[in-house]
Amino acid sequence: MTSQLEKSRTIKVLVVDDSAFMRKVISEMLEEADNIEVIDRARNGIDALRKLEKCNPDVITLDVEMPKMDGLQFLEKLVQVTGKSIPVVMLSSLTTKQSKTTIKALELGAVDFVAKPSGSISLDINKVQEKLIEKVRLAAKAKVKLDKAPSLSNTSLSLKKRKLKRINRNKKNLSQGQRPASNKKLVVIGASTGGPRALKEVVTLLPEDLNAEILIIQHMPPGFTTSLAERLNKLSKIKVKEAQEGDRLEKGLALLAPGDYHMVIERGKVSLSQSDKVHNVRPAVDITMESVIAEYGNNIVGVLLTGMGKDGAEGLKLIRDAGGQTIAQDEESCVVYGMPKAAYELGAVDVVKSIDDIAVEIVRRVNS
């Protein structure tokens, strides 16, 4: 009964783009879907805020670069000016500048983005249309928490840092006999929709002396993973880089799977592959998690963050079955409670935590 209601519910969309042609193209693409209606269009962020005084969309599609008020400025103002938390899907071309801006937009609370091929959505309409409709439908069901300000509060950060310091003090008090036989520990983090913001909340709080190697798998197209790695590296105490063929795993280094490549670990080194997609995604969390079991065994901490689908659930189960430890993000703090839910239902999760507590939990389990 519920699924029938969801299918019949019309999703109201506000299209925001500085190009009249693009507003027309995007609107026409969306309205070909049975349950999507474009209720208004805006030419920039200022115009969009004005339109929101009169209309109440379920989803906003938002261009990255616009005159007067661009996509980032609009996201910063959306809750502050309107008091509304409306799911936003960004439209971004595959340029370095726009991919960096898109990563910042996702940090600010945009649910997802659609990459414009060859820098123009009009060059490959059919390819983009399917993705756009899919992501608008997903966004309509997502939970959003748009920031009034882009950074965490000083109080929140202070509390988390105090917890991390306490855990590190406890680690120093452990006798050698209480430690695992091998010091080689690994943290594997998987994420999808809502992941860039969740990764920022987790990775930027990991201490630089964390006694573990780190792998991150985020569902994202090529180019955008480069920008995500650079952004996380800039904000974090640990080093973060996009993985390359032959990279060696190191303590205090996080390797992020590049877009459109599965990341497999063989004898402590990265091997990249464009083999068939798993769960219709590449990179896939399951592929990476499965590849590390033989080498790291019970010294793995597996983490699943927000995301659609079930990628990572089987991998997390393999980690737990091998004696490793597993953490899943809770429903309340997920943008989309898909991957963590699938893992929980499979019996693959040791502990469920809010995104605010996951960094602390990772450090605690690495040090245990």
C-alpha positions as CSV (number, residue, x, y, z in Angstrom):
1,M,0.0,0.0,0.0
2,T,2.8,2.4,0.9
3,S,4.8,1.8,-2.3
4,Q,1.7,2.5,-4.3
5,L,1.2,5.8,-2.5
6,E,4.9,6.7,-3.1
7,K,4.6,5.9,-6.8
8,S,1.5,8.1,-7.2
9,R,2.8,11.0,-5.2
10,T,3.8,13.9,-7.4
11,I,7.3,15.4,-6.7
12,K,7.3,19.2,-7.0
13,V,10.6,20.6,-8.3
14,L,12.1,24.1,-8.5
15,V,14.7,24.3,-11.3
16,V,17.5,26.9,-10.7
17,D,19.9,27.7,-13.5
18,D,21.2,31.0,-15.0
19,S,20.7,29.8,-18.6
20,A,17.1,30.0,-20.0
21,F,17.9,27.2,-22.4
22,M,19.1,25.0,-19.6
23,R,16.1,25.7,-17.4
24,K,13.9,24.6,-20.3
25,V,15.9,21.4,-21.0
26,I,16.1,20.4,-17.4
27,S,12.3,21.0,-16.9
28,E,11.4,19.0,-20.0
29,M,13.6,16.1,-18.9
30,L,12.1,16.0,-15.5
31,E,8.5,16.3,-16.7
32,E,8.8,13.3,-18.9
33,A,8.7,11.3,-15.6
34,D,5.2,10.3,-14.5
35,N,5.5,11.6,-11.0
36,I,7.6,14.8,-11.3
37,E,6.2,18.3,-11.8
38,V,8.3,21.4,-12.3
39,I,6.4,24.1,-10.4
40,D,8.7,27.0,-11.1
41,R,12.1,28.1,-12.4
42,A,14.7,30.6,-11.2
43,R,17.7,32.2,-12.9
44,N,20.0,32.5,-9.8
45,G,20.1,32.0,-6.1
46,I,18.4,35.4,-5.3
47,D,15.6,34.7,-7.7
48,A,15.2,31.2,-6.2
49,L,14.9,32.6,-2.6
50,R,12.2,35.0,-3.9
51,K,10.3,32.1,-5.6
52,L,10.4,30.1,-2.4
53,E,8.3,32.7,-0.7
54,K,5.4,31.6,-2.9
55,C,6.1,28.0,-3.8
56,N,7.0,24.9,-1.7
57,P,8.9,22.4,-3.8
58,D,9.9,18.9,-2.6
59,V,13.2,19.1,-4.4
60,I,15.4,21.9,-5.9
61,T,17.8,21.3,-8.8
62,L,20.6,23.8,-8.5
63,D,23.3,25.0,-10.9
64,V,26.8,25.4,-9.5
65,E,27.9,28.6,-11.1
66,M,25.4,31.5,-11.4
67,P,25.7,35.3,-11.3
68,K,24.6,37.4,-8.3
69,M,24.2,34.3,-6.0
70,D,25.8,31.0,-6.9
71,G,24.9,27.5,-5.7
72,L,27.1,27.6,-2.6
73,Q,25.8,31.0,-1.5
74,F,22.2,29.8,-2.0
75,L,22.7,26.7,0.1
76,E,24.2,28.8,2.9
77,K,21.1,31.1,2.8
78,L,18.4,28.5,2.2
79,V,17.6,27.6,5.8
80,Q,18.7,31.0,7.2
81,V,16.4,33.0,4.9
82,T,13.5,30.6,4.3
83,G,13.5,28.4,7.4
84,K,13.1,25.4,5.0
85,S,15.3,22.3,4.7
86,I,14.6,21.3,1.1
87,P,16.5,18.5,-0.6
88,V,18.9,19.9,-3.3
89,V,20.4,18.1,-6.3
90,M,23.4,19.9,-7.8
91,L,24.1,20.1,-11.5
92,S,27.9,20.2,-12.2
93,S,30.1,20.0,-15.2
94,L,33.2,17.8,-15.2
95,T,35.6,20.6,-14.7
96,T,38.1,20.7,-11.8
97,K,36.7,24.0,-10.5
98,Q,33.1,22.9,-10.6
99,S,33.9,19.5,-9.1
100,K,35.5,21.2,-6.1
101,T,32.5,23.5,-5.7
102,T,30.2,20.5,-5.9
103,I,32.1,18.8,-3.0
104,K,31.6,21.9,-0.9
105,A,27.9,21.9,-1.8
106,L,27.5,18.3,-0.6
107,E,29.2,19.3,2.6
108,L,26.7,22.1,3.0
109,G,23.8,19.6,2.7
110,A,23.1,19.1,-0.9
111,V,21.7,15.5,-1.2
112,D,23.4,14.6,-4.5
113,F,24.6,15.8,-7.8
114,V,24.4,15.0,-11.5
115,A,27.5,15.4,-13.7
116,K,27.0,17.2,-16.9
117,P,28.9,15.2,-19.6
118,S,31.4,17.2,-21.7
119,G,30.5,20.4,-19.8
120,S,27.0,20.7,-21.2
121,I,23.9,18.8,-20.2
122,S,22.5,19.4,-23.7
123,L,25.2,17.3,-25.4
124,D,24.0,14.0,-24.0
125,I,20.4,14.5,-22.8
126,N,19.4,10.8,-22.7
127,K,22.4,9.8,-20.6
128,V,21.8,12.6,-18.1
129,Q,18.0,12.3,-18.0
130,E,17.8,8.9,-16.4
131,K,20.3,9.9,-13.6
132,L,18.6,13.2,-13.0
133,I,15.1,11.6,-12.6
134,E,16.5,8.9,-10.3
135,K,18.3,11.4,-8.1
136,V,15.4,13.8,-7.8
137,R,13.2,10.8,-6.8
138,L,15.7,9.7,-4.2
139,A,16.2,13.3,-2.9
140,A,12.4,13.6,-2.4
141,K,12.7,10.8,0.2
142,A,16.0,11.8,1.7
143,K,16.5,13.5,5.1
144,V,18.3,16.8,4.8
145,K,20.0,19.0,7.4
146,L,21.2,22.1,5.6
147,D,23.7,24.1,7.6
148,K,23.1,27.6,8.6
149,A,26.9,27.8,8.7
150,P,29.2,25.4,6.9
151,S,31.3,24.4,9.9
152,L,30.7,22.4,13.1
153,S,30.1,24.4,16.3
154,N,33.2,25.0,18.5
155,T,31.4,23.4,21.4
156,S,30.7,20.2,19.4
157,L,34.2,20.0,18.1
158,S,35.6,20.6,21.6
159,L,33.6,17.7,23.1
160,K,34.6,15.3,20.3
161,K,38.3,16.3,20.7
162,R,38.2,15.7,24.5
163,K,36.7,12.2,23.9
164,L,39.5,11.4,21.4
165,K,42.2,12.6,23.8
166,R,40.7,10.4,26.6
167,I,40.8,7.4,24.3
168,N,44.4,8.0,23.3
169,R,45.4,8.3,27.0
170,N,43.7,4.9,27.6
171,K,45.6,3.4,24.7
172,K,48.9,4.3,26.3
173,N,47.9,2.5,29.5
174,L,47.5,-0.8,27.7
175,S,50.2,-3.4,28.4
176,Q,51.9,-5.0,25.4
177,G,50.3,-8.3,26.4
178,Q,46.8,-7.0,25.9
179,R,47.4,-5.9,22.3
180,P,46.6,-8.1,19.3
181,A,49.4,-10.3,17.9
182,S,49.7,-8.0,14.9
183,N,49.9,-4.2,15.0
184,K,48.8,-4.0,11.4
185,K,45.2,-2.6,11.6
186,L,42.9,-1.4,8.9
187,V,39.9,0.9,8.8
188,V,37.6,0.5,5.8
189,I,34.9,3.1,5.3
190,G,32.1,2.9,2.7
191,A,29.5,5.5,1.7
192,S,27.2,6.6,-1.0
193,T,24.4,9.3,-1.1
194,G,25.2,11.9,1.6
195,G,28.6,10.4,2.0
196,P,30.9,13.4,1.3
197,R,29.3,15.3,4.2
198,A,29.4,12.2,6.5
199,L,33.0,11.6,5.5
200,K,33.9,15.1,6.5
201,E,32.3,14.6,9.9
202,V,34.3,11.4,10.4
203,V,37.7,11.7,8.6
204,T,38.5,15.2,9.8
205,L,38.3,14.0,13.4
206,L,40.7,11.0,13.1
207,P,44.0,11.7,14.8
208,E,47.2,11.8,12.8
209,D,48.8,9.1,15.0
210,L,45.9,6.7,14.4
211,N,47.4,3.2,14.5
212,A,45.7,2.0,11.4
213,E,45.8,2.1,7.6
214,I,42.6,3.6,6.1
215,L,40.6,2.9,2.9
216,I,37.6,4.9,1.8
217,I,35.1,3.9,-0.9
218,Q,32.6,6.6,-1.9
219,H,30.2,6.1,-4.8
220,M,31.1,9.0,-7.1
221,P,32.1,9.6,-10.8
222,P,35.7,10.1,-11.9
223,G,37.1,13.6,-11.3
224,F,34.9,14.2,-8.3
225,T,36.8,11.7,-6.2
226,T,39.9,13.7,-6.9
227,S,38.3,16.8,-5.5
228,L,36.8,14.9,-2.6
229,A,40.3,13.5,-1.6
230,E,41.9,16.9,-1.9
231,R,39.2,18.5,0.2
232,L,39.4,15.9,3.0
233,N,43.2,16.1,3.0
234,K,43.0,19.9,3.4
235,L,40.6,19.6,6.4
236,S,42.1,16.5,8.1
237,K,45.0,15.7,10.5
238,I,45.6,12.4,8.6
239,K,46.7,12.4,5.0
240,V,44.1,11.7,2.4
241,K,44.7,11.0,-1.3
242,E,43.0,9.4,-4.3
243,A,44.3,5.9,-4.7
244,Q,46.6,5.1,-7.6
245,E,47.7,1.7,-8.9
246,G,50.5,0.3,-6.7
247,D,50.0,2.7,-3.8
248,R,51.1,1.2,-0.5
249,L,48.9,1.3,2.6
250,E,50.4,3.3,5.4
251,K,49.4,4.2,9.0
252,G,47.8,7.7,9.1
253,L,47.1,7.6,5.3
254,A,43.6,7.3,3.9
255,L,43.3,6.1,0.3
256,L,40.1,7.0,-1.5
257,A,39.0,4.7,-4.4
258,P,38.9,6.7,-7.6
259,G,35.6,7.0,-9.5
260,D,34.8,4.2,-11.9
261,Y,37.5,1.9,-10.5
262,H,37.1,-1.0,-8.0
263,M,39.9,-0.8,-5.4
264,V,41.4,-4.2,-4.4
265,I,44.2,-4.7,-1.9
266,E,46.9,-7.3,-2.7
267,R,49.9,-7.7,-0.4
268,G,49.5,-4.3,1.1
269,K,49.3,-2.5,-2.3
270,V,46.4,-1.0,-4.3
271,S,45.2,-2.7,-7.4
272,L,42.6,-0.8,-9.5
273,S,40.2,-2.5,-11.8
274,Q,37.3,-1.6,-14.2
275,S,35.8,-5.1,-14.0
276,D,32.0,-5.4,-14.0
277,K,30.0,-3.1,-11.7
278,V,28.7,-4.7,-8.4
279,H,25.3,-3.5,-7.2
280,N,25.4,-1.3,-10.4
281,V,28.3,0.8,-8.9
282,R,32.0,1.1,-9.4
283,P,33.9,1.5,-7.1
284,A,32.0,-1.0,-4.8
285,V,32.5,-1.2,-1.1
286,D,31.9,-5.0,-1.1
287,I,34.8,-5.5,-3.5
288,T,37.3,-3.7,-1.3
289,M,36.1,-5.2,1.9
290,E,36.3,-8.7,0.6
291,S,39.8,-8.2,-0.7
292,V,41.3,-7.3,2.7
293,I,40.0,-10.2,4.7
294,A,42.9,-12.6,4.0
295,E,45.6,-10.1,4.9
296,Y,44.0,-8.2,7.8
297,G,41.6,-10.8,9.3
298,N,40.4,-9.7,12.8
299,N,42.4,-6.5,12.7
300,I,39.8,-4.7,10.5
301,V,37.3,-2.1,11.6
302,G,34.6,-1.8,8.9
303,V,32.4,1.2,8.7
304,L,29.2,1.8,6.6
305,L,27.9,5.3,6.3
306,T,24.8,6.8,4.6
307,G,23.9,5.6,1.2
308,M,21.2,4.0,-1.1
309,G,21.2,0.3,-1.8
310,K,23.0,-2.6,-0.1
311,D,26.6,-2.2,-1.2
312,G,28.9,-3.0,1.7
313,A,26.5,-5.1,3.7
314,E,28.0,-8.4,2.5
315,G,31.5,-7.0,3.0
316,L,30.8,-5.9,6.5
317,K,29.4,-9.4,7.3
318,L,32.7,-10.9,6.0
319,I,34.7,-8.6,8.2
320,R,32.6,-9.5,11.3
321,D,32.7,-13.2,10.5
322,A,36.5,-12.9,10.3
323,G,36.6,-11.5,13.8
324,G,36.8,-7.9,12.8
325,Q,34.7,-5.0,14.3
326,T,31.9,-3.3,12.5
327,I,30.2,0.1,12.8
328,A,27.1,1.4,11.0
329,Q,25.6,4.9,10.9
330,D,22.2,5.2,12.5
331,E,19.0,5.9,10.7
332,E,18.5,9.3,12.3
333,S,21.7,10.8,11.0
334,C,21.7,9.2,7.5
335,V,20.6,11.1,4.5
336,V,19.5,7.8,3.0
337,Y,19.3,4.8,5.4
338,G,20.0,2.1,2.8
339,M,23.5,0.6,3.1
340,P,23.7,0.7,6.9
341,K,20.2,-0.8,7.1
342,A,21.0,-3.7,4.8
343,A,24.1,-4.5,6.9
344,Y,22.1,-4.3,10.1
345,E,19.4,-6.6,8.8
346,L,22.1,-9.1,7.6
347,G,23.5,-9.3,11.1
348,A,26.8,-7.6,10.1
349,V,26.8,-4.8,12.6
350,D,28.5,-4.7,16.0
351,V,27.4,-1.2,16.9
352,V,25.1,1.5,15.5
353,K,26.3,5.1,16.0
354,S,25.2,8.7,15.1
355,I,27.6,10.3,12.6
356,D,28.7,12.6,15.4
357,D,30.1,9.6,17.3
358,I,31.6,7.5,14.6
359,A,35.2,9.0,14.6
360,V,35.4,8.4,18.4
361,E,34.1,4.8,17.9
362,I,36.7,4.1,15.2
363,V,39.6,5.3,17.4
364,R,38.3,3.3,20.4
365,R,38.0,0.1,18.4
366,V,41.4,0.6,16.7
367,N,43.0,1.1,20.1
368,S,41.2,-1.8,21.8
